[in-house]
Amino acid sequence: MTWIITKYAITAAMVVLISEMAKRSDKLGSLIAALPLVTVLTLIWLYVEQQPSSKIANHAWYTFWYVLPTLPMFLIFPYLMVRVGFWPSLVISCVITVLCFVSLAFVMKQFDIELF
């Protein structure tokens, strides 16, 4: 149980650190948020917990594919936010991300890469 609490605390501290940095500097906060810190931590947690190498490698592999459909959100959200406000922009961006993910999964299936 102590291990799980430690994992949560470290991971939560990273999120708080990034949000605090973003308050002070848009660019620095965004740079830190763009780093794959959560993925790196996840890979570390999997390794420390002695998960098989194949599971760790698969996590990195699928993370690559799952990141791609999120990229349009970071262009669409700021465009919409100044026009329709925060919450509608967030909802629309999330819906577009889901649509991008489904589209990518369909395309990648043609190459025998199963994302579902």
N, C-alpha and C positions, 0 to 999 in steps of 0.2 A: 504494500500500500504506500509506503514511503516513496518508492520509486515512481509510482504514478503521480503522486503529489509533486515530486521534484520535476518531472517532465512537464506537468501543467504550469508550474511556477516559472520555469525557464521560458517556455513557449509564450506564456502570457506576458512576461517581462519584455520579450522582444516586441510584441504588438504595442505595448505601452511606450516603449522606447521609440519606436518608429512614429507613433502618433505625436509624441512630444517633440521629436525632431521636426516633423512636418509643421508644427505650430511655429517653430522658430525660423525655418527655412523651407520654402516650397521645393526648391531644387534638391537640397540635401535629403529632405524627408522622402521625396519621390525616388531619389537614387537608392536610398536604403530599402525602401519598400519594393523596388524593382528587383533587388537582389533575391535570389532564390533561397533566402534564409530558412524559411519554414521547410522547404524541401530538403535542404542540407541537414537541418535538425532531424527531420523524419528519417533520412538515411542513416544518421548517427544512431538514433534510437533503435532502428531496426538492426543495425550492426551490433550495438551493445547488448541487445536482447537476443543475440545469436540466431537471427533469422537466416534462412538459406540465402546464399549469394544470388540465386536466381530470383528470389522475391525482391531483394534490394535492387537488382538490375531492372527488373520489371517495373518497379516503382518509378525509377528515373525515366525509363522508356515511355511509360504512359503519361507521366507528368509533362514530357515534351509535347505530346499530342494534345493534351488537355489545355495547355497554355495557349496554343495557337488560336482557338476560337474566342479566347477572352480579349485578345488584342484590339479588335474593333471597338470594344466597350470604352477603352481609354481615349479614343478619338470622338466617339459619339456622345459620351456623358458630358464633357465640358461644353460641347457645342449646344446640347439641349439644355443644360443647366441654366445658362443665361437667358434662355427663351421661355422655358416652361417651369423652372424651379427644380429644387433638389429631388423631392420624392418622385414626381413623374419621370424625371430624367433617369433616376436610379432604376425604377421599374422597367421603363422602356429599354434601357441598356441591358438589364438582366434578361429580358425576353429576347432581345437580339442576340445575346450571348448564347442562350439556349438554342436558338435557331441556327446559329453558326456552328454550334457543337453537333447538332443533328445532321446538318449538311456535311460537315467534315467526316463524321462517322460513316455517312452514306458513301462519300467519295472514297474514303480509305478502305471500305469493305471491298471495293473493286480491286484493290491491291492486296487483298487478303490480310488486312490489318483490322482486327476486331476491336472497336473502342467501347462497345456495349457489353 
